[in-house]
Amino acid sequence: MFRIEKMCSVLGVSRSGYYKWRATPPSERMKHRERLVQRIEYHFHDNGEIYGSPKITKKLQQEGFTVGRKR
């Protein structure tokens, strides 16, 4: 495992900034994105890993998500 100080230095962020980011609860946008990713993965795996973006998009729209093929 790497030390926090070293990782922050390499990534060009302050330690306090890292800890503030880590303590911040996920935003509504991030929660929505996570739910969307879970549903995409579900539809992909549930359909034999052969569904592409058009079919998955259609399934998500049927579930009430507002999405296009690129998002």
C-alpha positions as CSV (number, residue, x, y, z in Angstrom):
1,M,0.0,0.0,0.0
2,F,1.2,3.5,-0.8
3,R,1.3,6.4,1.7
4,I,-1.3,9.1,1.2
5,E,1.3,11.8,1.2
6,K,3.1,10.1,-1.7
7,M,0.0,9.5,-3.7
8,C,-1.2,13.1,-3.3
9,S,2.2,14.4,-4.3
10,V,2.2,12.2,-7.5
11,L,-1.3,13.2,-8.4
12,G,-0.7,16.9,-7.6
13,V,-3.4,17.3,-4.9
14,S,-3.1,18.4,-1.3
15,R,-3.7,16.0,1.5
16,S,-6.4,18.2,2.9
17,G,-8.1,18.2,-0.5
18,Y,-8.0,14.4,-0.6
19,Y,-9.5,14.0,2.8
20,K,-12.2,16.6,2.1
21,W,-13.1,14.7,-1.1
22,R,-13.1,11.4,0.7
23,A,-15.4,12.8,3.4
24,T,-17.9,14.3,1.0
25,P,-21.0,12.2,0.5
26,P,-21.9,11.3,-3.1
27,S,-23.9,13.8,-5.0
28,E,-27.4,13.0,-6.4
29,R,-25.8,13.0,-9.9
30,M,-23.2,10.4,-8.8
31,K,-25.9,8.3,-7.2
32,H,-28.0,8.4,-10.3
33,R,-25.0,7.5,-12.4
34,E,-24.2,4.5,-10.2
35,R,-27.8,3.2,-10.5
36,L,-27.6,3.7,-14.3
37,V,-24.3,1.7,-14.5
38,Q,-25.8,-1.1,-12.4
39,R,-28.8,-1.3,-14.7
40,I,-26.6,-1.3,-17.8
41,E,-24.5,-4.1,-16.4
42,Y,-27.6,-6.0,-15.4
43,H,-29.1,-5.9,-18.9
44,F,-25.8,-6.7,-20.5
45,H,-25.1,-9.8,-18.4
46,D,-28.8,-10.9,-18.1
47,N,-29.0,-11.1,-21.9
48,G,-26.0,-13.3,-22.5
49,E,-23.5,-10.3,-22.9
50,I,-24.7,-9.8,-26.5
51,Y,-26.9,-6.7,-26.1
52,G,-25.3,-3.5,-27.5
53,S,-26.0,0.1,-26.8
54,P,-29.3,0.4,-28.8
55,K,-31.0,-2.5,-27.0
56,I,-29.7,-1.5,-23.6
57,T,-30.8,2.1,-24.2
58,K,-34.3,0.9,-25.1
59,K,-34.5,-1.3,-21.9
60,L,-33.3,1.7,-19.8
61,Q,-35.9,4.0,-21.4
62,Q,-38.6,1.4,-20.6
63,E,-37.5,1.5,-17.0
64,G,-37.9,5.3,-16.9
65,F,-34.3,6.4,-17.4
66,T,-33.7,9.4,-19.6
67,V,-30.8,8.2,-21.7
68,G,-29.5,8.3,-25.3
69,R,-27.0,5.8,-26.8
70,K,-24.1,8.0,-25.8
71,R,-25.4,8.7,-22.2
